[in-house]
Amino acid sequence: MSFQINNAVLNDALRALNRVVPSRTTLPILSCVLLKSDGGKLSVRATNLEVSMEFSIDAKIKDPVNIAIPISKILNVTNSLKKEELEFSISEGLRIKITTQFGEYNIVGVSSEDFPNKAEIVKENSLSFAAPDLEELINYTIGACSTDDLKPALQGVFLNFNEAKTTFVSTDGHK
């Protein structure tokens, strides 16, 4: 398995995915990012089992790719490099060699078999908002969200949809 990719593009995707990866987890595979491709584009995905994020990135793929890599390790490599082409070579023992203009890095990957499958979303009903309207609604309700880590259920905005109206509700237990 091997492919070539621009570091700037990969690093931008990894930084965004790093926000989804849990800092502490009982499942070590969740601290990894899944790299998968069957030919055209490289799919890079991370999840914490509640939220998943995926990027489809242009890459020169020589062989099909399907491996999980600890995001902290690959992010350390991509953060330390400039805008340059990276050559990834993955051996049988899940060893990943990243070759750059100035040297090479070696990382041990994880089997992708343990990585959670992508959740299939069934679109029964859909609703669309204009971006400025949605931003206004979120900004209006997010101020009342709890910042207390002991109350994770109060750290979000509840959305209720029906045919007549859409309701956004948030609270910190006091407001």
C-alpha positions as CSV (number, residue, x, y, z in Angstrom):
1,M,0.0,0.0,0.0
2,S,1.4,3.4,-1.0
3,F,0.4,6.8,-1.9
4,Q,1.7,10.4,-2.3
5,I,0.0,13.5,-0.9
6,N,0.6,17.1,-0.3
7,N,1.5,17.8,3.4
8,A,-0.5,21.1,3.6
9,V,-3.7,19.4,2.5
10,L,-3.2,16.4,4.8
11,N,-2.2,18.5,7.8
12,D,-5.3,20.8,7.4
13,A,-7.6,17.7,7.4
14,L,-5.7,16.1,10.4
15,R,-6.0,19.3,12.4
16,A,-9.8,19.4,11.9
17,L,-10.1,15.6,12.6
18,N,-8.1,16.0,15.8
19,R,-11.0,18.0,17.3
20,V,-13.2,14.9,17.0
21,V,-10.7,12.4,18.5
22,P,-11.3,11.9,22.2
23,S,-8.4,12.9,24.5
24,R,-8.9,9.9,26.8
25,T,-10.7,6.8,25.7
26,T,-11.1,3.2,26.7
27,L,-11.0,2.1,23.1
28,P,-7.5,2.8,21.7
29,I,-8.7,2.6,18.1
30,L,-10.6,5.9,18.6
31,S,-7.3,7.8,19.0
32,C,-6.5,6.8,15.4
33,V,-7.5,8.3,12.1
34,L,-8.6,5.9,9.3
35,L,-6.9,6.3,5.9
36,K,-8.8,4.4,3.2
37,S,-8.8,4.5,-0.6
38,D,-9.8,2.2,-3.4
39,G,-8.1,4.3,-6.1
40,G,-9.1,7.9,-6.8
41,K,-9.2,9.8,-3.6
42,L,-7.9,9.2,-0.1
43,S,-10.6,9.1,2.6
44,V,-9.4,10.3,6.1
45,R,-11.9,9.7,8.9
46,A,-12.0,10.0,12.7
47,T,-14.8,9.4,15.2
48,N,-15.5,9.4,19.0
49,L,-18.6,7.2,18.4
50,E,-20.9,10.2,18.8
51,V,-19.4,12.5,16.1
52,S,-17.6,11.4,12.9
53,M,-15.8,13.6,10.5
54,E,-14.4,12.6,7.1
55,F,-12.4,14.3,4.4
56,S,-11.9,13.1,0.8
57,I,-8.5,14.3,-0.3
58,D,-6.8,14.3,-3.7
59,A,-3.7,12.0,-3.6
60,K,-1.6,9.9,-6.0
61,I,-2.6,6.4,-4.9
62,K,-0.5,3.6,-6.2
63,D,-2.1,0.8,-4.2
64,P,-5.3,0.5,-2.3
65,V,-5.0,1.9,1.3
66,N,-6.8,0.8,4.4
67,I,-5.0,1.5,7.7
68,A,-5.6,3.3,11.0
69,I,-2.8,5.6,12.3
70,P,-2.6,7.2,15.7
71,I,-3.5,10.8,15.0
72,S,-1.0,12.2,17.5
73,K,1.9,10.5,15.8
74,I,1.0,11.5,12.2
75,L,0.0,15.0,13.3
76,N,3.4,15.5,14.9
77,V,5.0,14.6,11.6
78,T,2.8,16.8,9.4
79,N,3.0,19.8,11.8
80,S,6.8,19.7,11.6
81,L,7.0,19.8,7.8
82,K,6.4,22.5,5.2
83,K,4.2,22.4,2.1
84,E,5.8,19.4,0.4
85,E,4.9,16.1,-1.1
86,L,4.9,13.1,1.3
87,E,5.3,9.5,0.2
88,F,3.6,6.9,2.4
89,S,4.6,3.3,2.1
90,I,2.8,0.7,4.3
91,S,4.4,-2.7,4.8
92,E,2.8,-6.0,5.8
93,G,3.5,-5.5,9.5
94,L,1.5,-2.2,9.5
95,R,4.7,-0.2,9.5
96,I,4.3,3.1,7.8
97,K,7.3,4.9,6.2
98,I,6.7,8.6,5.4
99,T,9.4,9.9,3.0
100,T,10.0,13.6,2.5
101,Q,12.6,15.7,0.7
102,F,14.7,15.9,3.9
103,G,14.3,12.4,5.5
104,E,11.9,9.7,6.5
105,Y,9.7,9.0,9.5
106,N,8.5,5.6,10.7
107,I,5.2,5.0,12.5
108,V,3.4,1.8,13.5
109,G,-0.2,1.7,12.3
110,V,-3.2,-0.3,13.6
111,S,-5.4,-2.7,11.8
112,S,-8.4,-0.9,10.3
113,E,-10.6,-3.9,11.1
114,D,-11.3,-2.6,14.6
115,F,-12.1,1.0,13.4
116,P,-15.9,1.7,13.8
117,N,-17.9,1.5,10.7
118,K,-19.3,4.6,9.2
119,A,-22.9,5.3,10.4
120,E,-25.5,5.2,7.7
121,I,-27.9,8.2,7.9
122,V,-31.4,7.7,6.5
123,K,-32.8,10.8,5.1
124,E,-36.5,10.6,5.8
125,N,-37.1,14.3,6.3
126,S,-34.9,17.2,5.6
127,L,-34.7,20.8,6.7
128,S,-32.6,23.6,5.3
129,F,-31.7,27.0,6.8
130,A,-29.9,29.9,5.3
131,A,-26.4,30.0,6.8
132,P,-26.9,33.5,8.4
133,D,-30.2,32.5,10.0
134,L,-28.7,29.3,11.4
135,E,-25.7,31.2,12.7
136,E,-28.0,33.7,14.4
137,L,-30.0,31.0,16.1
138,I,-26.9,29.2,17.4
139,N,-25.3,32.4,18.6
140,Y,-28.6,33.3,20.4
141,T,-28.8,30.0,22.3
142,I,-25.2,29.0,22.8
143,G,-24.7,31.6,25.5
144,A,-26.9,29.7,27.9
145,C,-25.1,26.3,27.4
146,S,-23.3,24.9,30.4
147,T,-19.5,24.9,30.4
148,D,-19.4,22.5,33.3
149,D,-17.7,19.2,32.3
150,L,-19.8,17.5,35.1
151,K,-23.0,18.3,33.2
152,P,-22.3,17.1,29.6
153,A,-26.0,16.9,28.8
154,L,-26.3,20.6,29.3
155,Q,-23.3,21.5,27.0
156,G,-25.3,21.5,23.7
157,V,-28.3,22.9,22.0
158,F,-31.5,20.9,21.8
159,L,-33.2,21.1,18.4
160,N,-36.9,20.2,18.0
161,F,-38.4,20.2,14.5
162,N,-42.0,19.9,13.4
163,E,-44.0,21.1,10.5
164,A,-45.0,24.4,12.1
165,K,-41.8,25.5,13.9
166,T,-38.2,24.8,14.8
167,T,-37.2,25.2,18.4
168,F,-33.6,25.7,19.7
169,V,-33.2,25.3,23.5
170,S,-30.1,25.5,25.7
171,T,-29.6,25.8,29.5
172,D,-26.8,25.6,32.0
173,G,-29.3,24.7,34.8
174,H,-29.7,28.3,35.9
175,K,-30.5,30.4,32.8
